[in-house]
Amino acid sequence: MQEAGIGFVTSRRGLALLGAVALVACASDSASAVERCSREEQNDVCRDANPSCPAAQAPFGVTPGSWPVFQHDVQHTGQSASNGPTCADVLWERRLLGQVLSALALAPGNPNEPESLFVPVGKAPLCALDPDDGTPYWCETDEVGKRPDRSSPAIGNGGHAFIGTRDNDMWAIEVPPIGVSPAGVAWRQKVCSDGDITVPPIIGDDGLIYMASDSLGAGTLMAMCPGAVRQPKWCANPVGGGIRNASPALSPAGDVLYVVVGAGALVAYQAQTGAELWRAQLEPRRSIGRNENLAPVVHPTTGRVYVGLRQGLWAVDPPALPGGTPATTLLFAIPTGYRMEAPPALDVPRNTIVFGASKGLANTLYAIGLNGTLKWQRSDLGRGRFQNNPPVIDASGRVYLALRRSLIALTVSGADLWRRELPGQLNASPILAAGRLYVGTTSGIVYAIGGC
């Protein structure tokens, strides 16, 4: 339902949560949560795992699209295959019901369809918009839960959207054909250790959906089977530290899953079985801040893994042989008191890594070579924190970032290209398409920038 004139989108279920009815709905949700979390499941969150997946129909893997998962791809390079906008013109804006706290996704919802813009917002917990003008396709599912928080959606497995929410669930949403509403929910996987799922999921080429939860600082990691039946293929809990906001990443071959746990260790798992392969303790274990995102980034050619932590940017080279030890290097140390709380982005053709570090609201954006040599830096971008808002890069090496209330575009050499101030807070990165940029704000407004 859209109100005339203000582009305000809500749903029947969203309205049903208002006033006294909200108490009933909350009680119902609570009862449902109890039913889906027996005492046995609370004591052993991995008890449902089964290495034999039910039969499922292809296609599998991430949907080919402009930006189908967190930071563009399952290696989290943050680089688009197309160019971004060279001007800051607003093509359209659309107000939705709820805050937008994580990055959007842009991909076909179903095979042979045009791309849809998927916005993590509300309690449904996803909206699908027409990327050309912001017209809503749907903003509701046949279920209701809690908001998605920092979990960006992943689009794939032939017509599904996967997203985590604050009700300890990871949702598998069946994306309806364009023009059909509402969306259906195939299944919801609950982490029964009070595990808000703020981690953006990813999808392997075989259709396995990788999800994670902080689980009260213990950490839970799961691989869900593809298809309409809810089935964890494997599960690890505890993993030796919390996993909050930091999306797992896959090796270039897709056979190794990398996860940052306890805000200091990079852990490698066999992607098919969940067996731990090795663990590199880069910095001491600590609790993870609510807004930090320490997602690993994998070079799609060399396989080197980059991790931003308190001391700076680490590079980890996986062992060449099974049972070997990874090689770790503090590639670039940041000044004392500064923190990396967002992953880097890789400009693969130009062998450049771009990342930000902050101390309070002071910040510096760095561009370095793959050997750690500084190419350029900017400490004059304005006040704001690099926190769950990594930079993104277009095909020409231009850098785009969200910093507090500012959208900023820089040239490949770090010079100013354009800047746009917005009325709402930006808590996540923009995404890029052909000549366009899309971003959401905490006031629930989605912007499309471009048309140059």
N, C-alpha and C positions, 0 to 999 in steps of 0.2 A: 504494500500500500504506500502510495506516495502523495504527500500533501502538495497541493498546487502552490507554486511560487517559491517554495523554500527548499525543494529537493530533499525533504526529510523522509527517510525510509524506515519503516518498522515492520512488525509482523503481528499476526493475530496472537501468537504465543507470547511475543514480547509485551503486548498490551495486557495480556492476562496475568502478567506478573505484578501489575501495579496494585497498590492499596492492600486491602485485606486479603484479596485473592492470592497475593504474593506469599502470605503465610502458609496457605494451603499448598501452593506449588512447592515451596521450600520443604514442607513436611513430606510431600510426596517424593521429592528428589532424595531426601534423606533416607526414606524407607527403601527406595530403589537402590541407593548406595549400599545399604546394609545387606540387601538381598544379593547384590553382586559381590560382596566382600564378606565371606564367611570368616569365622575365627581362624580356620585352617589357612585361608588365603592371606589373612593379615599376618599370620606367623610365618608363612612361606609364600611370598608374592610370585614365586616361579613355579608353583605346583602344577599349573595348567600347561606348561611347555611340553611340546611333542615334536620330535624331529621329523615326523612324517606329516607333510602338509596335505590338506584335502585337494582334490583336483580343482583347478581353476582355469579359466579361459583367458588366452592371450588377447590383446597385447600386454606385455609386461614392461616395467621400467618407467622412467620419467617421460612424460609427454613432450615431444619436440615442440618447443615454443620459445617465445622471446625471453621469458624469465620464469621457469616452472617451479623452482625451489629456492630456498634461502641462498643468497649470494650466487644466483644464476645456475649453478651446477652442483653435482654431488662432490666435487673437489673444493667448492666454495671459493673459486677464483675471484668472483665479483666482477668479472669482465664480460660485457655484452659482445655479441658478434656483429652488432650494428652500431651506428653512430647515434649519440645523444643529441639533444637540442643545443643550438648555438645561441639561443635567446631565451629570455625568461617569461615569455608571453603565457598567460593562463588560457588554455583552450576551453576548459570547463572545470567546475567544482561541484561536488555533490556531498550534502550532509547526510550522514547515516546515524543510526541510533547506537551510541556507545563510543568508547575511545578506541582509536587505532594505535596500538602499542608495538606492532611488529610490521615487518616489511610485507608488501603485497606479492602476489604471483600473477603472471600473465602467460596464458597458454590456452590451447583449445580444451574445452571441458570434455568433449567427446571427439573421437576420430572423425576426420573430414568436416569439422566445424571451424568457423572463425575463432580467433582467440577471445577469451573472456578475461576480465580483470577480477581476480579473487581477493577480497578484502577481509582480513580477520577482524571481526567486530561483532559485538552483541552476544546474545546467549544462544544463538541458533547453531553454530557460532560463526557463520561465514556468509558473505554477500558475494554475488556474481554480478558484475556490471558490464555494460557495453563499453569497451575502451575508447570508442570513437567519440561518444558524447556523455558517458556517465549514466545512461539510462539503466536502472536496475533490471536484471533478468529475474533474480530471486534474492530474497534476504531472509529466508526461513527454511528450516527442515521440518521433518515430522517428529522431531524431538526437541527438548530444551535442556540446557545445561548451564554452565558458567562461562565467563568470557575467556578468550584465547590468550590474553596476556602477551608474552614475548614469543609465542610459537607462530612462525610463519607457515602458511600452507605449502604442501607439496602436491603437485598435480601429476597423476599418472595411472598406470595399470588399467588403461582403457576406459576412462570415464569416472575416475574417483579423485576426491580431494581428501587429504589427510592432514589433521591439525590437532594439536594438544590444547587442553583447557585447564582452568583452575579447579575443576571438579575431579581431578586425578585421572581424567580420561584422555585417551587418544581416539579421535573420531575418524571413521571411514565413511565419507559422505558420497553417495551415488549422485553424480552430477546429472541433472536432467537435461534433455535436449533444449536448445535455446527456444524460449517461448513457453516452456512448461515450468510450472511451479506448484508446490514447493519441491525442494530436494529431499531425497530419502536418506536414511542412515542405515548403512549395511551392518555396522557393528561399532561398539565402543569397547576399548580395552582399558580397564581400570588398573592402576597401580595401587595396591591395597595397603601401602605403608604411608598413607597421607602424602602421596607423591604428586603434587601439582606438576602437570606436564607443560612446562614453559619452553621446552626444547623443540625447535623446528625439526620435524621428521625428514628423512630422505628415503629414496626408493632405489634399490639395486636393479640391474638389468634383468635379473631373474624374478623381479616382482616383490622381493622381500622388502618390508617396510621397517626401517630402523628408527626406534623411538627410545627416549631416555627420560629419567626423572631424577630430581634431587633426592627424593625419598628420605627426608629429614637428615640430610648430610651423609647417608650411607651410599646412595647412588644405585639406580636400577637401569639396566640396559636390556632391551628386548628386540628381537627380530620377529615381526608378524608375517604370517603367511599371506600371499595374495589371494584374492577371491572374496566371495560373499560370506564365508564362514569365519567367525572370529577364532583364530588359533595362533598362539605364540609358538614359533618354531624353536626358539631358544631364548633363555633369559639368564641374566647374571645379576645377583643381588646377595650381599653388598659387593661393590666394586672397589672399595677402598677410599671413597670420597664422594662428595656430592657432584651431580651434573645439573647445572642450572643454566638455561638459555643457550648453552653451547651445542650447536648441532653437530652430530657425528659427520665424518667425511670418509669417502671411499678412496682407496688406491686407484691409480689409473686402470689397472686390470679388473678392479671391482672385487678382488678376492680378500682384501684386508680392510677392516673398519677401524678408523682412528677416533679416539674419544679423549677429551681432556677431563680428568677427574680430580677432585680435591683441589682445584685451582693451582695445581703444580705438577701433575704427572700426565704424560702422554702415554696412553695404553693402546696397544694394537691387538685386535681380535680377528680370528679367522671368521670371515663374513658369513659362511654357510653354517658353521657349527657353534660359534660363540666361544671357542677355545681361546684363552689368552695366549698370545704369541710372545709378547715382551712388554716391558714397562720401563719408561724413562722418567725418572724423578728429576724434573728440571729445576724446581724450586720447592721449598718446604710446603707441606699441605696446610691449607687454611680454609676458613669458611668463605663462601662465595657471596658477593654482594647481590642484592635483588636485581640490579640492572646490568650487571656485568655479562658479557658474552665472550667466552674464551674459546670459540670454535676453532678447530685446526683447519689449516688451508693446505691443500696438496698440490704440488706442481704437476700438471697433467702430463708432462713429458718425462721429467727426471724422477718423479715420485718422492722428492724431498718434501718433508712436512714442516710447515711454519706455524709457530704458536706464540702469541703475544701474552706476556705475563707481567708481573711487577717490575722485574729487572730490565725487561726489554723484549726484543724479538729473538726467539730461539729458532734454530734450524736443526732438524733431526733427519738423519739419513738412515733409513731402515737397513737392517743387516742383509747382506747378499745371500746368506745361507740360513736355512732353518736352524734355530737354536743360537744364532749369533747375537751379538750385542749391538744396538743402534749407536751411531756416532752423534753426539750432541754438541752444538756450538751456540754460544750467545752471539748471534750474528750482529746485533746492534743494541748497545746498552743505552737506555734513556736516562736523563738526569734524575738524581735522587729526589724522591718525593713524587715523581710523576708515575703514572700507571698506564698500562695498556689494558683497556677493558672492552675492546672491540677487535675483531680479527683484522688482519691485513687484507689487501686486495692485490692480485697479481696481474700486471700487464705483461702477458706472456711474450708477445712478439718483440717487446722492447726490453725484456729482461729486467723489469722494474717491479719493486714491491712498494706499495703505498700504505701507510698506516698512521694513526694518530695516537698521541699520548696526552694525558691531562693531569693537572694538579689543581684540584678544586675546579674553578671555571676558567683557569688559564690552560692553554693547549698549544700543541705544536703538531703540524702535519708533516710527515717525512716521506721522501721518495728516495729509495736506496737501490743499488744494484744487487744482483744475486750473491755477490761476494761481500755485501755489507757496506760498500762504499757509498757515502752520501752523495746524492745527485742534486737535491734541493730540499729546502724546508720552509715552512710558513708558520710564523708565530703571531701573525697579525690578522687572523681570520675572524676575530671577535670572541666574546666570552661564550663558553659552552664546554660540555664534556664529550669526549669520544667514549661512549658507553652504549653498547648494543647498536651502534650506528656506524658500521664500517664504511669506508669510501667505496664507490663503484666506479668502473672505468669503461669507456666505450671503445669501439674498434680502433679509433684513431689515437687512443691514449689520453683523451680528455678525462679529467677526474671530476666526479660529482659527489657532493656530500651534504648531509643534513646536520646542522649545528645549532642547537637550541631552537630558535624560530627562523633560522636562515637556511635557504637552499643556495648552495654555492657551486659554481662551475669554474674549473681551472683548466688552462691549456696543458699540453703534455709537458711543458717546462715549468709548470707551477704558477704561471702568471694568471691574473684575473681574466675570466671570460665573461661571467655575469653573476649577479647576486639578486635573490628575491626574498624579501621579508614576508612572512606569513603571520596571521593573527594567532595561530595555534602552535603549541609545543610540538616539536618533531622528536619522537622517541625511537625512531628506527630509520634505516636507510631508504633512499628512493630506489626504484627499479627503472631499467632502461628498455626502450623498444626502438623501433625505427624512427629516429628524430623526435622522440618523446621521452618524458620522465613522468613517473607516477609516484605519489607519496601520500600518506595519510597523517593526520594530526590527532593529538589527544582530545581535541574538541569534536572529533568525529567527521571532519571534512576531508574528502579525498580530492586531490588536485591532479590535473593533467597539464603539463608544461610542454610547450613546443610550438609547432606550426610555423617555423621560421621561414 
